[in-house]
Amino acid sequence: MTAPPPVYLDNNATTACDPEVVAAMLPFFTEQFGNASSMHAFGAKVGAALRDARKSLQALLGAAHDHEIIYTSGGTESDNAALLSALETQGGRDEIITSTVEHPAILSLCDWLEKSRGVTMHRIGVDSLGRLDLEAYRRALSPRTAIVSFMWANNETGTLFPVELLAELAHEAGALFHTDAVQAVGKIPINLASSPIDMLSLSGHKLHGPKGIGALYVKKGVRFRSLIRGGHQERGRRGGTENAPAIIGLGKAAELALAHMGEERTRVMALRDRLEKGILQRVGNCFVTGDVRERLPNTANIAFECIEGEGILLLLNK
């Protein structure tokens, strides 16, 4: 008797590549192998495909211009590029505001900047539901704030931060606003054209695209200093030969995410709620963490008394 296939419940860590994404990528490993920066036909054909992929990602983000998108190696590079650029372009400002629950891509960089460069950090706490302390945030804002960086959605609890309000408050202090939206992109509607958000990070492998590809949205008019210098790729904002297969894959993943956004907020949310209800009814001494009213539709985080998360994981990892 064959064992049933495993049930994978760790999609906030990474997702499986959609078969349509894989199919879209394959030709760019073989017959369409040209360098998109080359002027000959081999390169021109790939360049045209990359422009189409950028348009697909633009549509998912609701960005006003496709050139507001800079391709990167993933969310970590995008986060680093946003914060380091702000420190270089925001003259006379040497403070950063973030939260205590950010991804290590933000927190590790902030720790390093504080220790090695003397940058002043303000780490804003959250309440028992994972909601940001807005009053502490308002107090931390000052004329020395270079950039504010808050995640759009928490990777553990799914709790959503009111990023547009947070961006407006940052602008009142003359600061830039960045959001790590790695968990949010593809799961909730985003319209950056009408948003005060200056910069946004995303990663392909969180929305059924390939690993090793991401993007940084930089609103038109926001000054940006390159993290990786080299050739003229990405309008001179990120040097290095374009990772054509991965960019194509991210474009296809963006197209699929936009097409299935409604399903994410109906079928997937219903499955999440059914799972939570079943566990809470059958298992004692457990509760859902985070803000159950303002969270991602795909995310459930349940705490169990008297047992550590690592122990549960080992028991389930069969």
C-alpha positions in Angstrom: 0.0 0.0 0.0 1.5 3.3 -1.1 1.7 6.2 1.3 -0.4 9.2 0.6 1.5 12.2 -0.8 2.7 14.7 1.8 0.6 17.8 2.5 2.7 21.0 2.1 1.6 23.8 4.4 4.6 26.1 4.3 3.8 28.4 1.3 4.9 31.5 3.1 8.4 30.1 3.1 8.3 29.2 -0.6 5.8 28.0 -3.2 6.0 25.4 -5.9 6.7 26.7 -9.4 3.5 26.7 -11.4 3.7 24.3 -14.4 2.7 27.2 -16.7 5.6 29.2 -15.2 8.1 26.4 -15.9 6.8 26.0 -19.5 7.2 29.8 -20.1 10.8 29.7 -18.8 12.1 26.6 -20.7 12.6 28.1 -24.1 14.9 30.8 -22.6 17.3 28.1 -21.4 17.5 26.6 -24.9 16.6 28.2 -28.2 16.0 31.7 -26.9 19.4 32.0 -25.2 20.4 35.5 -26.4 21.6 38.3 -24.2 18.8 40.8 -24.0 21.4 43.6 -24.1 22.8 42.5 -27.4 21.7 44.4 -30.6 21.4 41.3 -32.8 18.3 39.3 -33.4 19.1 36.7 -30.7 19.2 39.4 -28.1 16.3 41.5 -29.5 13.9 38.6 -29.3 14.7 38.0 -25.6 14.6 41.8 -24.9 11.1 41.9 -26.3 10.0 39.0 -24.1 11.5 40.7 -21.0 9.5 43.9 -21.8 6.3 41.8 -21.9 7.1 40.2 -18.6 7.7 43.6 -17.1 4.3 44.7 -18.3 2.7 41.6 -16.5 4.4 42.5 -13.2 3.4 46.1 -13.7 -0.2 45.1 -14.0 -0.1 43.0 -10.9 1.4 45.9 -8.9 -0.9 48.5 -10.4 2.2 50.6 -11.2 1.9 53.6 -13.4 5.0 53.0 -15.4 6.9 49.7 -16.3 10.2 51.4 -15.8 9.4 51.8 -12.0 10.3 48.1 -11.7 13.9 47.1 -11.1 14.6 43.4 -11.3 16.8 41.9 -8.5 17.9 38.6 -7.2 15.0 38.5 -4.6 13.4 40.2 -1.7 16.6 40.5 0.4 18.5 42.4 -2.3 15.4 44.6 -2.9 15.2 45.4 0.8 18.9 46.2 1.0 18.8 48.4 -2.1 15.9 50.4 -0.8 17.3 51.3 2.6 20.9 51.9 1.4 19.7 54.1 -1.4 17.6 56.2 1.0 20.6 56.8 3.2 22.6 58.0 0.3 20.0 60.2 -1.4 18.3 61.7 1.7 20.9 64.3 2.6 21.2 65.2 6.3 19.0 62.3 7.3 20.6 59.4 9.2 17.7 57.6 11.0 15.6 54.6 9.9 12.3 53.5 11.4 11.2 49.9 11.1 9.3 47.3 13.3 10.5 44.6 15.6 8.7 41.9 13.6 10.3 42.5 10.2 12.0 39.8 8.1 15.8 39.4 8.7 16.4 40.9 5.3 15.5 44.2 7.0 16.5 43.6 10.6 19.9 42.2 9.9 20.7 45.1 7.7 19.5 47.6 10.3 21.6 46.0 13.0 24.7 46.3 10.7 24.0 49.9 9.8 23.6 50.8 13.4 26.8 49.1 14.5 29.1 49.9 11.5 27.8 53.2 10.3 26.2 54.8 13.4 22.8 55.0 11.8 20.1 55.6 14.4 17.4 52.9 14.4 13.9 53.1 15.8 12.3 49.7 16.1 8.5 50.0 16.7 6.8 47.2 18.6 3.5 45.5 18.1 0.6 44.5 20.4 -0.6 41.1 21.2 -2.4 40.8 17.8 0.7 41.9 15.9 -0.6 45.4 15.2 1.9 48.2 15.0 2.1 50.8 17.8 1.1 53.8 15.8 1.7 56.3 18.6 5.3 55.1 19.0 5.7 55.4 15.3 4.5 59.0 15.3 6.9 59.8 18.1 9.8 58.3 16.2 9.3 60.3 13.1 11.6 63.4 12.8 13.4 65.6 10.3 16.3 63.2 10.6 14.3 60.2 9.3 15.6 59.0 6.0 13.3 56.1 5.4 10.5 54.2 7.0 10.3 50.4 6.2 7.4 48.3 7.4 6.3 45.0 6.0 2.9 44.9 4.3 2.0 41.5 5.7 3.7 39.4 8.4 5.2 36.2 7.2 4.2 34.3 10.3 0.8 35.5 11.3 -0.4 37.2 8.1 -1.2 40.4 10.0 -1.5 43.3 7.6 0.0 46.7 8.4 -1.9 49.9 7.2 1.0 50.7 4.9 -0.7 53.5 3.0 -1.4 55.4 6.3 2.1 54.7 7.4 3.5 56.1 4.2 1.5 59.3 4.5 2.8 59.8 8.0 6.4 59.3 6.7 5.9 61.9 4.0 4.6 64.4 6.5 8.1 64.1 8.1 9.8 64.4 4.7 10.9 60.7 4.8 10.7 58.0 2.1 8.5 55.0 2.7 9.4 51.4 1.7 7.4 48.2 2.3 8.6 44.6 2.2 5.6 43.2 0.4 7.1 39.8 -0.3 4.2 38.1 1.4 1.5 40.4 0.1 2.1 40.6 -3.6 -0.2 38.2 -5.5 -2.4 37.6 -2.5 -4.2 41.0 -2.0 -5.0 43.7 -4.5 -2.3 46.4 -4.9 -2.6 49.7 -6.8 0.7 51.5 -6.5 -0.3 54.2 -9.1 -2.6 55.7 -6.5 -0.5 54.8 -3.4 1.9 57.0 -1.5 4.3 54.1 -1.2 7.8 55.1 -2.6 9.4 51.7 -2.8 8.2 48.1 -2.6 10.0 44.7 -2.5 8.8 41.4 -3.8 10.1 37.9 -4.5 9.2 35.5 -7.3 9.2 32.3 -5.3 6.5 33.5 -3.0 3.9 33.6 -5.8 4.6 30.3 -7.6 7.5 31.8 -9.6 11.2 30.7 -9.6 13.7 31.4 -6.8 16.5 33.8 -7.3 14.4 36.6 -8.9 12.6 39.5 -7.4 11.9 43.2 -8.0 12.1 46.6 -6.4 9.4 49.1 -7.3 10.7 52.6 -7.2 8.1 55.3 -7.8 8.8 57.7 -10.6 10.6 60.8 -9.2 12.1 59.0 -6.2 15.9 59.4 -6.2 17.6 56.0 -6.3 21.3 55.0 -5.9 22.3 51.6 -7.4 23.3 48.9 -5.0 25.0 46.8 -7.8 27.0 48.9 -10.3 28.0 47.5 -13.7 26.4 47.7 -17.1 23.5 49.7 -18.3 20.9 47.0 -17.5 17.7 48.1 -15.7 18.2 51.7 -16.9 21.6 51.7 -15.2 20.0 51.0 -11.8 21.1 47.4 -11.4 24.1 46.1 -13.3 24.5 42.5 -14.5 23.2 40.4 -17.4 19.5 39.9 -17.1 18.4 36.6 -15.7 16.0 36.1 -18.7 14.4 32.7 -17.7 13.7 33.9 -14.2 12.3 37.3 -15.3 10.0 35.5 -17.8 9.0 33.1 -15.0 8.2 36.0 -12.7 6.2 37.7 -15.4 4.1 34.5 -16.0 3.6 34.1 -12.2 2.4 37.7 -12.0 0.0 37.1 -14.8 -1.4 34.0 -13.1 -1.6 35.7 -9.7 -3.6 38.5 -11.1 -6.0 36.1 -12.8 -6.6 34.1 -9.6 -6.7 36.9 -7.1 -10.4 36.4 -6.5 -9.9 32.7 -5.8 -7.2 33.6 -3.2 -9.8 35.6 -1.3 -12.6 33.1 -1.6 -11.6 29.5 -1.9 -8.2 29.7 -0.2 -9.6 31.8 2.6 -12.4 29.3 3.1 -9.9 26.5 3.3 -7.9 28.4 5.8 -10.9 29.1 8.0 -12.0 25.4 7.8 -8.6 24.2 8.8 -8.5 26.6 11.8 -12.0 25.7 12.9 -11.2 22.0 12.8 -8.0 22.3 14.8 -9.6 24.6 17.4 -12.5 22.2 17.8 -10.5 19.0 18.0 -7.4 20.1 19.9 -7.5 21.7 23.3 -5.4 24.6 24.6 -4.7 26.3 21.3 -5.5 29.6 19.7 -5.0 31.6 16.5 -2.4 34.3 16.7 -2.3 37.7 14.9 -5.1 39.9 13.8 -7.8 37.6 12.5 -9.7 40.5 10.9 -6.8 42.1 9.0 -4.6 39.3 7.6 -3.6 37.5 4.5 -6.3 35.1 3.1 -3.8 32.2 2.9 -2.2 32.4 6.3 -3.0 30.6 9.6 -0.8 30.7 12.7 -2.0 28.6 15.6 -0.2 28.5 19.0 -0.4 25.3 21.2 0.2 25.4 24.9 2.8 23.2 26.5 4.6 22.3 23.3 7.1 24.2 21.2 6.7 24.8 17.5 9.8 22.8 16.6 8.3 19.8 18.4 5.1 20.1 16.4 7.1 20.4 13.2 9.1 17.3 13.9 6.0 15.3 14.7 4.3 16.4 11.4 7.4 16.0 9.2 6.6 12.4 8.2 
